[in-house]
Amino acid sequence: MNNEKVILMKRIFIGFLGTVVCGVCVAFFRQAALGVDPFSSLPSGIYLVFGSYVSYGMIYLILNLIMFFFMVIFARKYIGINTFINMTLLGYVTEFTERILVSFIASPTMGIRVFYMLFGVVVCCLGAAMTITANVGLSAYDWIGIVIAEKIKKIHFKYIRIMNDFFCVVIGFICGYKPGVGTILMAFGTGPLISFYRYYLIEPFIYGKRITKET
């Protein structure tokens, strides 16, 4: 098997794994009840409004379909297999993981909730770095920051990501979801952590070397 095929297989695997990791981490955030990641504030807020009619997984899917519509127009080159895996799988991975967590600890103590939150912050950023670096299709959310960073070269991706995340938090808040400590940590730590993981972990694993410039 030649090197290009090995790299492609690694990219597909890392992209899929990153999606699953993100879905699992959202469940940890929700059980921590100290604030979900910034993007999940959006479906979580909408769920508070329409949760009696549709499941969280369905709301997540609908939001992603809306963003996917614009992705087809503005970022078609970033559509790939992982785009569809993310849209259809992540919300339901969250639901499944949350059921497992509840079955083990129905009412977590504050110490466990803090652990859930910190786990979510650190590992969710790793999952996002996996899907972005694998480049086998960005999620219907991640493409927004990437494309803006390409257009506005003077502003680094990590700062644009912070602005995108802040927007999701505001809309979620308007819908009734109150951001917590975890949301704030993710809003201001997501971009820098994703950049760190891409540069030091994911790129060396996939390509055997670093391929982007650290900033």
C-alpha positions in Angstrom: 0.0 0.0 0.0 1.5 3.3 -1.1 2.0 6.3 1.2 -0.9 8.3 -0.3 -3.4 5.5 0.4 -2.1 5.2 4.0 -2.6 8.9 4.5 -6.1 8.8 3.0 -7.1 6.0 5.3 -5.7 7.9 8.3 -7.6 11.0 7.3 -10.9 9.1 7.0 -10.4 7.4 10.3 -9.4 10.6 12.1 -12.3 12.5 10.6 -14.8 9.8 11.7 -13.3 9.5 15.2 -13.3 13.3 15.6 -17.0 13.4 15.0 -17.7 10.7 17.5 -15.4 12.4 20.1 -17.3 15.7 19.7 -20.7 14.0 20.1 -19.5 12.2 23.3 -18.1 15.4 24.7 -21.4 17.3 24.2 -23.1 14.7 26.4 -20.5 15.3 29.1 -21.2 19.0 28.9 -24.9 18.5 29.1 -24.6 16.2 32.2 -22.2 18.7 33.8 -24.9 21.3 33.5 -22.1 24.0 33.7 -22.5 25.1 30.1 -22.1 23.2 26.8 -19.6 24.1 24.1 -20.5 27.3 22.3 -22.1 25.8 19.1 -24.2 23.3 21.2 -25.6 26.3 23.0 -27.5 27.0 19.8 -29.4 23.6 19.5 -29.6 23.4 23.3 -31.4 26.8 23.3 -33.7 25.8 20.5 -34.4 22.5 22.3 -35.7 24.5 25.3 -38.2 26.1 22.9 -39.2 23.1 20.8 -38.1 20.1 22.9 -41.7 18.9 23.5 -42.1 18.4 19.8 -38.7 17.1 18.5 -35.6 15.4 19.9 -32.3 17.1 20.4 -30.8 14.9 17.7 -33.4 16.1 15.2 -32.9 19.7 16.1 -29.1 19.3 15.6 -29.8 17.6 12.2 -32.1 20.5 11.0 -29.6 23.2 12.0 -26.9 21.3 10.2 -29.0 21.0 7.1 -29.6 24.8 7.1 -25.8 25.5 7.4 -25.1 22.8 4.8 -27.3 24.7 2.3 -25.0 27.7 2.6 -21.9 25.4 2.6 -23.0 24.2 -0.9 -23.0 27.8 -2.0 -19.9 29.2 -0.4 -17.7 26.2 0.6 -18.4 23.3 -1.7 -14.8 22.2 -1.8 -15.0 21.4 1.9 -17.9 19.0 1.5 -16.9 15.3 2.0 -17.9 12.1 3.6 -17.3 13.5 7.1 -19.7 16.4 6.4 -22.6 13.9 6.1 -21.3 11.8 9.0 -21.3 14.8 11.2 -24.7 16.0 10.2 -26.4 12.7 10.7 -24.4 11.1 13.5 -23.2 13.6 16.1 -26.5 14.6 17.6 -27.5 11.0 18.1 -24.1 10.1 19.5 -24.7 12.8 22.1 -28.2 11.3 23.0 -26.8 7.8 23.3 -23.8 8.8 25.4 -26.0 10.9 27.7 -28.2 7.9 28.4 -25.1 5.9 29.3 -23.9 8.6 31.7 -27.3 8.9 33.4 -27.5 5.1 33.8 -24.2 5.1 35.8 -24.6 8.4 37.7 -28.1 9.9 37.6 -27.3 12.8 39.9 -23.6 13.7 39.6 -22.0 15.6 42.5 -20.4 19.0 41.9 -17.0 17.4 41.7 -18.1 15.0 39.0 -19.8 17.8 37.1 -16.6 19.8 37.1 -14.7 16.8 35.9 -17.3 16.3 33.1 -16.9 20.0 32.1 -13.1 19.9 32.0 -13.1 16.6 30.1 -15.5 18.2 27.6 -13.4 21.3 27.1 -10.1 19.5 26.5 -11.4 16.5 24.5 -14.0 18.4 22.4 -11.3 20.6 21.0 -9.3 17.5 20.1 -12.3 16.1 18.2 -12.7 19.4 16.3 -9.0 19.5 15.5 -9.3 15.9 14.2 -12.2 16.7 11.8 -10.6 19.9 10.5 -7.2 18.5 10.0 -8.4 15.2 8.4 -10.0 17.4 5.6 -12.4 14.7 4.4 -15.3 17.0 4.8 -15.7 19.7 7.3 -18.8 19.9 9.5 -21.6 22.3 8.5 -20.3 24.6 11.3 -16.5 24.4 11.0 -16.4 25.5 7.4 -17.6 29.0 8.4 -14.5 29.9 10.4 -12.1 28.3 7.8 -13.6 30.2 4.9 -13.7 33.5 6.7 -10.0 33.0 7.7 -9.2 32.4 4.0 -10.9 35.6 3.0 -9.6 37.8 5.8 -6.0 36.7 6.0 -5.0 39.3 8.5 -7.1 37.6 11.2 -6.0 34.2 12.4 -8.5 31.3 12.4 -8.5 30.9 16.2 -9.8 34.5 16.7 -12.5 34.0 14.0 -13.5 30.8 15.7 -13.9 32.7 19.0 -16.3 35.2 17.2 -18.3 32.4 15.6 -18.7 30.6 19.0 -19.7 33.8 20.7 -22.5 34.3 18.1 -23.9 30.8 18.8 -23.8 31.5 22.6 -25.8 34.7 22.1 -28.5 33.1 20.0 -28.7 30.2 22.5 -29.1 32.6 25.3 -31.9 34.5 23.5 -33.7 31.1 23.2 -33.4 30.6 26.9 -30.2 28.6 27.3 -27.9 30.1 30.0 -24.2 29.8 29.3 -22.0 28.4 32.1 -18.3 28.2 32.9 -17.8 25.4 30.3 -19.3 27.6 27.6 -17.0 30.5 28.5 -14.0 28.3 28.6 -14.9 26.8 25.2 -15.7 30.2 23.7 -12.3 31.6 24.5 -10.2 28.4 24.4 -11.5 26.5 21.4 -9.5 28.3 18.7 -6.2 28.2 20.5 -6.6 24.6 21.6 -7.7 23.4 18.2 -4.6 25.1 16.7 -2.4 23.4 19.3 -3.8 20.0 18.6 -3.6 20.4 14.9 0.1 21.5 15.0 1.5 19.1 17.6 -0.7 16.0 17.4 -3.0 15.5 14.4 -0.8 16.7 11.6 2.2 14.6 12.7 0.0 11.5 13.1 -1.6 11.8 9.6 1.3 13.2 7.6 4.3 12.4 9.7 5.2 16.1 10.0 3.7 19.5 10.7 2.2 21.1 7.6 0.8 24.4 8.9 2.5 27.3 10.5 2.1 27.8 14.2 0.8 31.2 15.2 
